[in-house]
Amino acid sequence: MESVAAKDAGEWLRYMVAVRLGPGLRELGFTGDGPTFHRVLGQACAHLDLVSETAADHRSVRFTVDVGVSRRDEWTESLRVRPYYLRRTSPGAGRQWTWHDRIGRLVQVGGLSVGELWWDLAAGQSFDSIAGDVVTMVREFALPAIAGRR
């Protein structure tokens, strides 16, 4: 088995998603893995897409979350026609969003949006608090924004 210490930042992010962030999002009703999660909400489908940028030396990565809603029939049709394509392309690819935004623009402090919100993760760094923070932001800000746009 490969040592977790041998992972570069991109691999470390994927590991964090697999062992902490993914399970936390599944507790909120989302399914999926890797960089893309979705949740069916009546006739709509909510999407969370992790967008990441790895440093040139591969020792750190920063990431944010794109939040969106599409019509359920469009999502189902996209999966039927191209399930392989949606798993291998960049977040949001192939979707017909009815609404989307970055999570930082949804997070409000004192009635004002924080704007850009990125999390930084170094290879080998403890990630429990980062994953918990992302889940909290999704629960407290993304889900209410999604509910208002279905």
N, C-alpha and C positions, 0 to 999 in steps of 0.2 A: 504494500500500500504506500502511496506517495505521501511524504510528509507535508502537513499543511504549511510548514515554514518554507517549503520550496515553491510555493505558489507565487506568481506575479500578481500585481494589483487587480488585473482583470479577472484572473482566476479566483482571487480572494473575494471579489465582489460577487461572482457567481456562487461561490461557496456560502457567503453570507445570505444570499437570496434563498439558496436551497435549505439551509438549516435554521434560519431565524426569520427573515423577512417574508418568505413565501408562507410559512405556517401562520404568521401573524395576519397576513392578508386573507388567508383562507378562513381564519376565525371571523373575519368581517364579511364572509360570504363570497369572496372572489375565488376563482379557479384559475389554473394556468401555472406556468413556471417560467424560468428564465427571465427575460426582460419584460414579458407581457402577461397581464392578468385581466380577467374580465368577470363580470357579474351580470346575469340576466335580471332585468327589472321590468316585468310586464312586457310591453312591446318595445322596450329599449334595452340596450346592452351598454353597461359602463365599462370603460377600459382604463387600465393603468399601465403605462409604458415607461420603463426605466430608460433614461437617456444618459449615457456615460461618456466621459472623455478621460482617456488614460494618458498619464504623463509620458513624455518621451523616453524616460528611463524605465518605465513600467513598474515603478515602485509605489505609485499612488494613482488613485482614480477619483474623479469627482462625478457625482451623479445627481440627477433630479428626476421628477416624475411628471410625465404628461398625463393629464386627466381628460377623458373624453366620453362622449355618449354617441352612439350610433343607433339607427333603427335595428331592431332585432332581426327582421327579415333580411336586411343587407348583410349583417354579420353572419347569419346562418348560411346565406348563399355564398359568401366569400369563403367560408370554411368548406363548403361542399365542393366548390369549383377548384379552389387552390389551397388545400390545407397545408401543403408543404411550403408554399410561398409565404404565407403569413407567419410561419415559424422561423423562416430564415432571413427575413428582410428587416430593415430598420423598424423601430417602433412606429406604429401608426400607418405603415405602408399598406396600401390596398383597402383602406377604410374610407368610408364616406361619413365623415363626422357630421353630426347635426350640431355639435358644440364641442369645443376642446380648449384647454388652457394649461398653463404650467401651474404646478401646485403652489409655487411661491406667490403667484398673483391671487390665489384663493385664500391664503393665510392672512388673517387680519389681526393687527395689533393696534389697539386704541382706535379702531374703525378705519385704519389705513392698511392697504396691502403691503406686505414686506417686499414685493417685487420678485427679484430672483432669489431662489432658495436652492442651494446645492449642498450636498453632503460630501465631505472629503474622507477617503478611506485609504490608509496605507497598507501595503501587503503585510500580513501578520498582525495587524492592529486588532484589538478587541472590538467587536462590532455589535455587541448586545444593545448598547445605548443608542447607537445609530439606527439599527433596525427598529427598536422601540419607538424612536422619534418619528421615523417615517410612518409607521403604523398609526401613531397618534395623530399625525397631520392628515392622514387619509381619513381616519374616523371623524376627527373634529372639523375638518374644513372641506375635504374632497367629497365625502358622502353627502353633506348638505347641499353642496353646489350641484352635484349630480342629480339629487332629488328635485331640485328646482328647475331642471332642464330636460326631464324625461318626456 
